[in-house]
Amino acid sequence: MKTLKLQLVVVAAFFQFLPSMHAEASKGPAPAPTPAQIAAAQKVFVSNAGGSSVEDVTEETLFDGGPDRSYNEFYADMKTWGHYQLTDSPNDADLVLEIGWTPSGTDLRLPVLGQLRLVVVDPKTHVSLWSLNEYVRGAMLLGNRDKNFDQAMNTIVTRLKLLANPIPVAANAGK
């Protein structure tokens, strides 16, 4: 009986310290800073990095909107958001937001049809400050592929919003 009680005490103590042991083991390096230009920018130029179309290879429409869908949808999202003033020239912009679409292949049933890629570029230095990639899942029906595309685009836009409005490091210090 004493052995059982001792075992229970040891197990209870182990589980009591397990969360702190896990927290210590799972701590990675502190988050690196986001380039200041992203949060400070007021004017952006949206650039079309292009989109490939597989309709030339297959007889089925991959998405509604054609190869420029990523550009058109992203531009509309930036305009609706209203955080940045959209410019007609990269020379007038604080940032260039380069959006593009690349398909994975021609099989519409693949788990991943392709990826959206947003590259944030400093127009003065032409340095890529940040990039965001989001995969678009495949689906049999065109309507579902369109929904998957929209979902991936929403994720890209949400991630950009988080970059543009970073949480101060001091606010995270005690967590």
C-alpha positions in Angstrom: 0.0 0.0 0.0 2.9 2.4 0.9 4.4 1.6 -2.5 1.2 2.5 -4.3 0.9 5.8 -2.4 4.5 6.6 -3.2 4.0 5.9 -6.9 0.9 8.1 -6.9 2.8 11.0 -5.3 5.6 10.6 -7.8 3.2 10.5 -10.7 1.3 13.6 -9.3 4.5 15.5 -9.0 5.5 14.6 -12.5 2.3 15.8 -14.0 2.5 19.0 -11.9 5.8 19.9 -13.5 5.0 18.6 -16.9 3.6 21.9 -18.3 6.6 23.9 -17.3 8.9 21.2 -18.7 6.9 21.3 -21.9 7.1 25.1 -22.0 10.9 25.0 -21.6 11.3 22.4 -24.3 9.0 24.1 -26.8 10.5 27.5 -26.5 12.2 28.5 -29.6 14.1 31.7 -30.4 12.3 35.0 -29.8 10.4 36.2 -32.9 12.6 38.2 -35.2 11.4 41.8 -35.9 9.2 42.5 -38.9 10.8 45.1 -41.2 9.7 48.5 -40.1 8.8 49.6 -43.6 5.8 47.3 -43.6 4.1 48.9 -40.6 5.2 52.4 -41.5 4.0 52.3 -45.1 1.1 54.5 -46.2 1.2 54.1 -49.9 1.5 50.8 -51.8 1.7 49.7 -55.4 0.0 46.3 -56.1 2.0 44.4 -58.7 0.7 41.5 -60.8 3.4 38.8 -60.6 1.3 36.8 -63.0 -0.7 33.7 -62.9 -0.3 30.6 -64.9 -3.3 29.0 -66.5 -3.7 25.2 -66.9 -6.7 25.7 -69.2 -4.3 25.4 -72.1 -3.4 21.9 -71.0 -6.8 20.7 -69.7 -10.2 21.2 -71.0 -11.6 22.2 -67.6 -11.6 25.7 -66.0 -9.3 25.7 -63.0 -10.9 28.8 -61.4 -13.3 31.5 -62.5 -11.5 34.8 -63.2 -8.6 33.4 -65.3 -4.9 33.8 -64.6 -5.3 37.4 -63.3 -7.7 36.4 -60.6 -5.1 36.6 -57.9 -4.2 40.2 -58.9 -7.8 41.4 -59.3 -9.0 39.9 -56.0 -6.0 41.0 -54.0 -6.3 44.6 -55.4 -9.9 44.7 -54.5 -9.2 43.4 -51.0 -6.5 46.1 -50.5 -8.9 48.8 -51.7 -11.6 47.5 -49.4 -9.3 47.3 -46.4 -8.3 50.9 -46.8 -5.2 50.7 -44.6 -2.9 51.7 -47.5 -3.4 54.3 -50.2 -3.1 52.5 -53.6 -0.8 54.2 -56.1 -0.6 53.9 -59.9 3.2 53.7 -59.9 5.8 51.9 -57.8 7.8 55.2 -57.8 5.1 56.8 -55.6 4.8 53.9 -53.2 6.4 53.0 -49.8 6.0 49.3 -50.6 5.3 47.1 -53.6 2.9 44.2 -52.9 3.6 41.6 -55.6 0.8 38.9 -55.9 1.0 35.9 -58.1 -0.5 32.4 -58.6 1.3 29.2 -59.6 -0.5 25.9 -60.3 0.9 22.6 -59.1 -0.2 20.6 -62.0 -3.1 19.7 -64.2 -5.0 17.2 -62.0 -7.9 19.0 -60.4 -8.2 16.3 -57.8 -4.7 16.9 -56.3 -4.7 17.8 -52.6 -3.0 21.1 -53.6 -3.8 22.9 -56.9 -1.2 25.5 -56.5 -0.1 28.4 -54.4 -0.7 32.1 -54.0 2.4 34.1 -53.2 2.7 37.7 -51.9 6.1 39.3 -51.9 6.5 42.6 -50.1 9.2 44.6 -51.8 10.9 47.9 -50.9 10.7 49.9 -54.1 13.7 52.0 -53.3 16.1 49.1 -52.8 14.2 46.4 -54.6 14.8 44.1 -51.6 12.1 41.5 -50.8 11.2 42.4 -47.2 8.7 39.5 -46.6 6.9 36.8 -48.5 3.7 35.0 -47.8 2.7 31.7 -49.4 -0.7 30.0 -49.2 -1.6 26.7 -50.9 -5.0 26.3 -52.6 -6.6 22.9 -52.1 -8.0 21.0 -55.1 -11.6 20.0 -55.6 -13.7 18.2 -58.2 -16.3 21.0 -58.6 -15.4 24.5 -60.0 -17.4 26.2 -57.2 -15.4 24.4 -54.5 -12.1 25.3 -56.2 -13.3 28.9 -56.3 -14.1 28.7 -52.6 -10.7 27.2 -51.8 -9.0 30.0 -53.8 -11.0 32.6 -51.9 -10.0 31.0 -48.6 -6.3 31.0 -49.5 -6.6 34.7 -50.6 -8.3 35.6 -47.3 -5.5 33.9 -45.4 -2.9 35.9 -47.4 -4.7 39.2 -46.7 -5.2 38.4 -43.0 -1.5 37.6 -42.6 -0.6 40.9 -44.3 -2.9 42.7 -41.9 -1.0 41.1 -39.0 2.3 42.2 -40.5 1.1 45.8 -41.1 -0.2 46.0 -37.5 2.3 44.2 -35.4 1.8 43.5 -31.8 4.4 45.3 -29.7 7.1 42.9 -28.3 6.7 44.4 -24.8 3.0 43.2 -24.8 4.2 39.6 -25.3 7.0 39.7 -22.8 5.1 38.3 -19.9 3.4 35.5 -21.9 
